[in-house]
Amino acid sequence: ALHVGIVGLGTGTLAAYAVPGERVRFYEIDPDVVALSMGSEPVSTYLRDTAADVSVVLGDARMRLERESPQAFDVLVVDAFSSDAIPVHLLTVEALRVYVRHLRDENAILALHISNRYLDLDPIVRGGAEVLGLEVIRVNDSPEDDAHYSPSDWILLAAHDAAFEGVIATAEELESPSREPPWPRWTDEYTNLLDALK
């Protein structure tokens, strides 16, 4: 049974993948989003219908995680970068360090959803991973023959390659880096949006 952390509630779709006995902990900054997914008559019912034990932490995810004791997540998902205005403070080296502190062990995975129409976040994540000595793979689930399918780009980070064995076994294809190194290194003191423009 997995213990999963998810930064960004959205409609709570990821809760639908959980099975009985698993725990899913969402971090969401917008109380209106939480209200749409909870209560007696939610607009989105994924949280109500999931078989998992679900909790929602309201507030800025990074600030909440910085203050919490280690959560020992098997997987920590950061899904907050698909809008036109990304929360940069969730992408810095310091933010990645906070996420890693909450992973259960060396086999746990940090998964960042980097799909974005205007920004290429692949090099940014790779730069932070390089600083922290983390292994990286990128997966994409968009079929080339389906014009109506929205692509979904993910970068997975872990302490060791062995953590990716299950992903590699089921992935149709691993994506290459979007560009060659050196990778940008965004920190709380320095970011440059030009590093990420497509």
Disulfide bonds with the S-S distance in Angstrom:
none
